[in-house]
């Protein structure tokens, strides 16, 4: 009888009984565009939207979020190419978006005049395609051509077309690639490096190019010359050129895993393997090779610590010398956040207990480097990026939870920074404060987290609270201004928490390595410790505590659901990984085995199986209510993860909601209206469940 009921609501085929069901009865939900699967999705969407959109306040919240996302007062962030600043923009008048440009002088004005380069709404209408912008690479040094990437619906697979920036039109018979997860890069005026789907056997198990070739203008793609080939089990292979004034170098890379690779310098058409650790990164600055270490490295009679940034002239490096200058060395709770190379100097951005600090590094004639602090606000998150390769100008972006983001233009060694743009105030921050706290994880490790709340909150455990986390791939979670979170949650009296758990990059590569593969449970223990600390401090209590995370953070949500459901009152699980038995066989999943391990290896499945949410959800458990959100067009993390988890929980009679947007790719929204719906549903769900 139970099987017949499940079949009637679309969870099992009428011809399948539970006794006859395979180990995974929901494999059919992995058929992304299959009619049976989409019919199930449509039914769940109707149910979830019917409930949430009917809630008091939903319509007003969605309208307010859309007004924030569409605001013409937002900062139009730019990249400089030749005489222009380029920007991609979406608002109510440009739903799909417009790629546009203006002059630096015009950009400084309050309301700059923009020149349209590509109007995606018009292009999509003319070509009857749901184009989503995926970026453009402009050719150096003439800046007259671009390789434009367009996605159907927002997935990672793109169509590439060459675009003439003078005529503002696509180039007939130019460099063009059909839809694939391609990697293409300018090599010179009439030459590109390209990795794409060249036919059977040309892709890795992760769906990325296994072969990279050199393609000359005027020749068919089939005539492109192979440069480097990898193995099917690799993540990807790529090649690219690095250009600075007076310096042109070409590189190739064979990514063995997400975190390891073979690096090559292309010299006169031949590959020179670079003698650096497989888990290191390599870059270039003028005459210097820059090496970033994930692990410790013994070289040249010296040991360099994991997390270090090293420099050595290319000529000396290729000649075998290993007496690197140490541009950054990690310290306890201090890690390298980012590096930006300008024409004559490097800006290093470090994280000190998850707070940014900037320095300018200048090479001297004697091989020594000078280090000078670059003054910056001491609050929130600060980033510095080069304006262009030809100068020492930089953009400085400053943001925190309560202060609208501000963009400055500076010049190293030049006059005082100029204020360029400031985001408008999207919510009232009056009476709010930001504080930093620490919990203690199961193994004694101190876990920092940020808290945004009313000043001097009454600590009685009653505050509706949303705890956000990620914990993977060396991604650092730092403070940022979000009009959406402010309007949807903070103004309503809610508390927002951002956790800095292991697996991230807040304290360098060791912080990340401490939470991968067999150590993955530490990530989850860290997040649990933050939740428990919030309860111990009486900020909130399980009834009022919600959690949210997407992608790898969606996996975190699934683990919290199955391991410690009693800690939470609601969970929003977005574009998640959940079936860790099959993740490596779904879309780009194979590329993440360096993070999680290989579930097809018994010894590795032994530890993965202990936390994989899809295999650990139980009918006899009591779970908080969950909202799953995903996208049909997500070709990175398969929507089958969320679909199957939702179906299994419905079969077990758990109370859950499921929503799948048809577009948006891994971002789950291709335009501002879709993003507004996505987040309005999430915060309406929290408002409903946590008060």
Helices and strands as residue ranges (DSSP letters): H 2-8, G 27-30, H 35-52, H 58-70, E 79-81, E 84-91, E 94-103, H 104-107, E 115-119, H 120-127, E 131-138, E 145-152, E 158-164, E 169-170, E 176-180, E 183-188, E 191-195, E 211-216, G 221-223, E 225-229, E 236-244, E 247-255, E 261-267, E 270-273, E 281-285, E 288-292, E 297-299, E 302-304, E 309-313, H 314-318, E 325-328, E 334-341, E 345-352, E 356-363, E 369-373, E 381-386, E 393-399, E 406-411, E 418-422, E 432-440, E 446-454, E 465-468, H 483-485, I 486-490, E 495-499, H 509-513, G 517-519, H 520-536, G 542-544, E 545-550, H 552-563, G 565-567, E 570-574, G 583-585, G 587-592, H 593-596, H 602-608, H 613-616, E 625-631, H 640-651, E 656-661, G 665-667, H 672-690
